[in-house]
Amino acid sequence: MNEAIFDPANQPVAQPTPIPLRELLPWVVFGGLLLLLALYFVGAEQGATSLVPGMYVHEFVHDGRHLLGFPCH
């Protein structure tokens, strides 16, 4: 009886590979810019600072403004 017995202790273990900072940094900057853009549209896109004419963006993010504590009316 020379059957192979499954033994989890003998299985290879996957080792995490670190991601170099020079490869991660552009994605962090891109994500930060997207977050700042989203923060602008949720927090300041109305009135004198409006980039989009009308109230379309304001109405689209209206509930998010209240959820995040931004005053809007």
C-alpha positions as CSV (number, residue, x, y, z in Angstrom):
1,M,0.0,0.0,0.0
2,N,2.1,2.8,-1.3
3,E,-0.6,5.4,-1.6
4,A,0.1,9.1,-1.5
5,I,-1.3,10.6,1.7
6,F,-2.4,14.2,1.6
7,D,-0.5,16.1,4.3
8,P,-1.2,19.9,4.5
9,A,2.1,20.4,6.4
10,N,4.0,19.4,3.3
11,Q,2.3,21.8,0.9
12,P,4.3,24.8,-0.4
13,V,3.4,28.1,1.3
14,A,2.9,31.2,-0.9
15,Q,5.1,34.1,0.2
16,P,3.8,37.7,-0.4
17,T,6.0,39.8,-2.7
18,P,6.4,43.4,-1.7
19,I,5.4,46.1,-4.2
20,P,8.1,48.6,-4.9
21,L,7.1,52.2,-4.0
22,R,8.1,53.5,-7.5
23,E,5.3,51.2,-8.9
24,L,2.8,52.1,-6.3
25,L,3.2,55.9,-6.1
26,P,1.6,56.8,-9.5
27,W,-1.6,54.8,-8.5
28,V,-1.6,56.5,-5.1
29,V,-1.4,60.0,-6.7
30,F,-4.1,59.1,-9.2
31,G,-6.4,57.8,-6.5
32,G,-5.8,60.9,-4.4
33,L,-6.6,63.2,-7.3
34,L,-9.9,61.2,-8.0
35,L,-10.8,61.5,-4.3
36,L,-10.1,65.3,-4.3
37,L,-12.2,65.6,-7.5
38,A,-15.1,63.7,-5.8
39,L,-14.7,65.8,-2.7
40,Y,-15.0,69.0,-4.8
41,F,-18.2,67.8,-6.6
42,V,-19.8,66.6,-3.3
43,G,-18.7,69.5,-1.2
44,A,-18.4,72.6,-3.3
45,E,-20.1,72.2,-6.7
46,Q,-22.7,74.9,-6.3
47,G,-23.0,78.6,-6.6
48,A,-19.9,80.7,-7.3
49,T,-17.5,77.8,-7.5
50,S,-19.7,75.8,-10.0
51,L,-17.9,74.3,-13.0
52,V,-21.0,72.8,-14.4
53,P,-23.9,75.2,-15.2
54,G,-27.3,74.4,-13.5
55,M,-28.1,72.3,-10.5
56,Y,-27.5,68.9,-12.1
57,V,-24.4,67.9,-10.2
58,H,-25.8,69.4,-6.9
59,E,-29.0,67.3,-7.2
60,F,-27.0,64.2,-8.2
61,V,-24.8,64.3,-5.0
62,H,-27.4,66.0,-2.8
63,D,-27.9,63.0,-0.4
64,G,-24.2,62.4,-0.2
65,R,-23.7,66.0,0.8
66,H,-26.1,65.5,3.8
67,L,-24.5,62.2,4.7
68,L,-21.0,63.8,4.8
69,G,-22.2,66.8,6.7
70,F,-21.9,69.5,4.0
71,P,-24.4,72.3,4.2
72,C,-26.3,72.9,1.0
73,H,-29.5,74.8,1.8
